[in-house]
Structure formats: structure tokens, C-alpha cells
Amino acid sequence: MASRAVSLVDLAAHELRTPLTVAIGSLRQLAGLADPVHQAAVARAVRSCERLERLATEMRDWTRLAESPPAACPVALAGVLTEAMRTASAIRADEVTIIVGGTPDVMVQALPHVPGALAALLVAVVRAAEGGETIAVEATVANDAATVVARRPGAGSFDGGATFDAEWLGGLGFSLPLARAVITGSGGEVTSAHSADGRLQAVSVQLAVARPQPSR
């Protein structure tokens, strides 16, 4: 039954993306012909179609991960963080500043999807930030674990089991639960900190340091 469900999700994702691609292309062509008022409406329609396209892809990836999780393998933490930061830095680039501390030269155990998962978590912090804020991203290693923390100013302590409970229902699609599934599937852990009004303040991602393989 599970295999049939995965096939159905794959088919649904494919069938959704095909007409959405056509719709997005047509809307972009119309944007060049429309007057300024209608251009704004077309732009909103394009963003909505692109969101549906992302949701279809995330739904497919989440289901595949649950059905046939790949094996975690050693990857360089610096490369993972650099790739994730490239995505996160493009969000609200003119409103929010991201400062990254030094990244330890260490290998961590991670699924292939970890850079995208880390990017989704960093983006969640960026989107929660006020205009003009600076988000500090720091990576450290201790006790055979590497930890990446992204903090807004004044972030408090991490709340463990309450991680992202509000965000799961906040209209952010599958990106955050998918990110948590990828991190935990890598043998890691995600925690977060929130303000009194429930706004996201910080995210902490912990991944196991990869142990050197014995030589043969």
C-alpha cells in the first residue's frame, strides 16, 4: 500500500507541475503586455503558481523520504552551510543582514537533502525578523556533534519539544516539517526559540560529526 501511495504522490506532483509551468510562462508573457495595475495582479498570480509548484515538489520529497530514506554519509559542514546561506541570504536581502561566524573544518553525517533543509530553517528565521535586524549564524563543534545556530537579536533559550509547533500551521507549506524530517533522518536534532508572542527567534541544528572510517 505504501508503494502505491508514493507512486500516487509522484504522479500528482508531476501532473500539478506540468500545467503550472505552462501557466507561469504564459503569465510572465502577459506581464510584459499589461498596464501597471494589471502587472501587479499578474505578478501575484505568478507567485501563487510558483508556490503551488514548490508545494508539489516538497510533498513529493517528503513522501519519498518517509518511504525510502537514503543513508546518511559524511559531508563537509562548511559546504553545507555555504549552500544553505546562499539561499537564505537572497530572502529579504535589502531588509535583513546575516552575519556568519567561522565554520569549523569538520565532516558531519548528513542526508543529501541537508543543505536544502538547513536553508529552509534559516529562511524561517529571516522571514520572522524585523526590518533592519541582523541575524547571527554560528557553527560550533563539541562532544562529537556540530551545531549551527541562527539567532535574531535578543533570542532566548531553546524550547526543545515545542520546535516549530506554530510554524507547522503557519502557511509555510511542507518546507519546515520536511527540513525537520531530513535533519532527524540524518541522526540530528532541530530546536528553536520563540518570543512571548510566539514569533520565531532562533533555530539550532545539530548533526553528528562523522567518524573516520578505519583503514583496510
C-alpha positions as CSV (number, residue, x, y, z in Angstrom):
1,M,0.0,0.0,0.0
2,A,2.9,2.4,0.9
3,S,4.5,1.9,-2.5
4,R,1.2,2.7,-4.2
5,A,0.8,5.9,-2.1
6,V,4.3,7.0,-3.1
7,S,3.5,6.4,-6.8
8,L,0.3,8.4,-6.4
9,V,2.1,11.3,-4.8
10,D,4.8,11.3,-7.6
11,L,2.1,11.2,-10.2
12,A,0.1,14.0,-8.5
13,A,3.3,16.2,-8.2
14,H,4.1,15.7,-11.8
15,E,0.6,16.4,-13.0
16,L,0.5,19.6,-10.9
17,R,3.8,20.9,-12.1
18,T,3.2,20.5,-15.8
19,P,0.2,22.8,-16.1
20,L,1.7,25.2,-13.5
21,T,4.9,25.5,-15.7
22,V,2.7,26.5,-18.6
23,A,0.6,28.9,-16.5
24,I,3.7,30.6,-15.1
25,G,5.3,31.0,-18.6
26,S,2.0,32.4,-20.0
27,L,1.6,34.8,-17.1
28,R,5.1,36.2,-17.5
29,Q,4.4,36.9,-21.1
30,L,1.2,38.7,-20.2
31,A,3.1,40.8,-17.7
32,G,5.0,42.5,-20.4
33,L,1.8,43.5,-22.2
34,A,-0.3,44.6,-19.3
35,D,-0.6,48.1,-17.8
36,P,1.0,48.7,-14.4
37,V,-2.2,47.9,-12.4
38,H,-2.7,44.6,-14.2
39,Q,1.1,43.8,-14.0
40,A,0.8,43.8,-10.2
41,A,-2.1,41.3,-10.4
42,V,-0.2,39.1,-12.9
43,A,2.8,39.2,-10.5
44,R,0.6,38.0,-7.6
45,A,-0.7,35.2,-9.8
46,V,2.8,34.1,-10.8
47,R,3.9,34.0,-7.1
48,S,0.9,31.9,-6.3
49,C,1.6,29.4,-9.1
50,E,5.3,29.2,-8.1
51,R,4.2,28.5,-4.5
52,L,2.0,25.6,-5.8
53,E,4.9,24.3,-7.8
54,R,7.1,24.3,-4.7
55,L,4.4,22.6,-2.6
56,A,4.1,19.9,-5.1
57,T,7.9,19.3,-5.1
58,E,8.0,19.4,-1.3
59,M,5.1,17.0,-1.0
60,R,6.9,14.5,-3.3
61,D,10.2,14.8,-1.5
62,W,8.6,14.4,2.0
63,T,6.8,11.3,0.9
64,R,9.9,9.8,-0.8
65,L,12.0,10.5,2.3
66,A,9.4,8.8,4.6
67,E,9.1,5.7,2.3
68,S,12.7,5.2,1.3
69,P,15.1,7.2,3.4
70,P,18.6,7.4,1.9
71,A,21.7,6.6,4.0
72,A,23.5,9.5,5.7
73,C,27.0,10.0,4.6
74,P,30.0,12.2,5.6
75,V,29.9,15.8,4.1
76,A,31.8,18.9,4.8
77,L,29.9,21.2,7.2
78,A,31.4,24.3,5.5
79,G,30.0,23.3,2.1
80,V,26.5,22.5,3.6
81,L,26.4,25.9,5.4
82,T,27.6,27.8,2.4
83,E,25.0,26.3,0.1
84,A,22.2,27.0,2.7
85,M,23.4,30.6,3.2
86,R,23.2,31.2,-0.5
87,T,19.5,30.6,-0.4
88,A,18.8,32.3,2.9
89,S,20.8,35.4,2.1
90,A,18.6,36.1,-1.0
91,I,15.5,36.4,1.2
92,R,14.8,40.0,2.2
93,A,18.4,40.9,1.2
94,D,17.7,44.6,1.5
95,E,16.0,44.4,4.9
96,V,17.8,41.8,7.0
97,T,21.6,41.3,7.4
98,I,23.1,37.8,8.1
99,I,26.5,37.6,9.7
100,V,28.2,34.2,9.7
101,G,30.9,33.3,12.2
102,G,33.8,30.9,11.4
103,T,32.8,27.4,10.2
104,P,34.7,24.5,11.8
105,D,36.6,22.3,9.3
106,V,34.6,19.1,10.1
107,M,32.7,16.4,8.4
108,V,29.2,15.6,9.5
109,Q,26.8,12.8,8.9
110,A,24.0,14.1,6.6
111,L,21.4,13.1,4.1
112,P,21.8,14.6,0.6
113,H,18.9,17.0,1.3
114,V,20.5,18.6,4.4
115,P,21.7,21.8,2.6
116,G,18.1,22.5,1.5
117,A,16.7,21.6,4.9
118,L,19.2,24.0,6.6
119,A,18.3,26.7,4.1
120,A,14.6,26.3,4.9
121,L,15.3,26.7,8.6
122,L,17.5,29.7,8.1
123,V,14.9,31.3,5.8
124,A,12.2,30.8,8.5
125,V,14.4,32.9,10.9
126,V,14.9,35.6,8.2
127,R,11.2,35.8,7.5
128,A,10.4,36.2,11.2
129,A,12.9,39.1,11.6
130,E,12.1,42.7,11.7
131,G,13.4,45.0,9.0
132,G,16.9,46.2,9.9
133,E,17.7,43.3,12.1
134,T,21.0,41.4,12.0
135,I,20.8,37.6,12.3
136,A,24.0,35.9,13.6
137,V,24.8,32.4,12.3
138,E,27.4,30.4,14.2
139,A,28.7,26.9,13.8
140,T,30.5,25.1,16.7
141,V,31.7,21.6,17.5
142,A,31.5,19.8,20.9
143,N,31.0,16.3,22.1
144,D,31.1,14.7,18.7
145,A,28.3,17.0,17.4
146,A,28.3,20.1,15.2
147,T,25.7,22.7,15.9
148,V,24.6,25.5,13.6
149,V,22.6,28.3,15.4
150,A,20.8,31.2,13.7
151,R,19.7,33.9,16.2
152,R,17.8,37.1,16.0
153,P,18.8,39.8,18.5
154,G,17.7,39.0,22.0
155,A,16.8,35.4,21.3
156,G,16.1,33.4,24.4
157,S,16.6,29.7,25.3
158,F,15.6,26.9,23.0
159,D,12.3,25.2,23.7
160,G,13.1,21.6,22.7
161,G,9.9,19.6,22.1
162,A,7.9,22.7,21.1
163,T,10.0,23.2,18.0
164,F,8.1,24.9,15.2
165,D,4.7,23.8,16.6
166,A,3.2,27.2,15.5
167,E,5.1,27.3,12.2
168,W,3.7,23.9,11.1
169,L,0.3,25.6,10.9
170,G,1.5,29.0,9.6
171,G,1.1,28.6,5.9
172,L,4.7,27.8,5.2
173,G,4.0,24.7,3.3
174,F,5.9,21.5,3.8
175,S,9.4,23.1,3.9
176,L,9.7,23.2,7.7
177,P,8.4,19.7,8.5
178,L,10.4,18.4,5.6
179,A,13.5,20.1,7.0
180,R,13.0,18.6,10.4
181,A,12.5,15.1,8.8
182,V,15.7,15.5,6.9
183,I,17.7,16.6,10.0
184,T,16.3,13.8,12.2
185,G,16.8,11.3,9.4
186,S,20.5,12.3,9.4
187,G,20.6,11.4,13.1
188,G,20.5,15.1,14.1
189,E,18.1,17.3,16.0
190,V,16.3,20.7,15.5
191,T,15.3,23.0,18.3
192,S,14.0,26.6,18.3
193,A,13.4,29.6,20.5
194,H,10.4,31.8,20.4
195,S,9.4,35.2,21.8
196,A,6.5,35.6,24.2
197,D,4.1,36.3,21.3
198,G,5.2,33.1,19.6
199,R,7.4,34.6,16.9
200,L,10.4,32.6,15.9
201,Q,13.7,33.9,17.4
202,A,16.3,31.3,16.8
203,V,17.0,27.9,15.3
204,S,19.6,25.3,16.3
205,V,20.5,22.4,14.1
206,Q,22.7,19.6,15.5
207,L,24.4,17.0,13.3
208,A,26.7,14.2,14.3
209,V,30.4,14.5,13.5
210,A,31.4,11.8,11.0
211,R,33.8,9.4,12.5
212,P,36.8,8.5,10.3
213,Q,36.4,5.1,8.6
214,P,39.0,2.5,9.7
215,S,41.7,1.9,7.1
216,R,41.8,-1.5,5.5
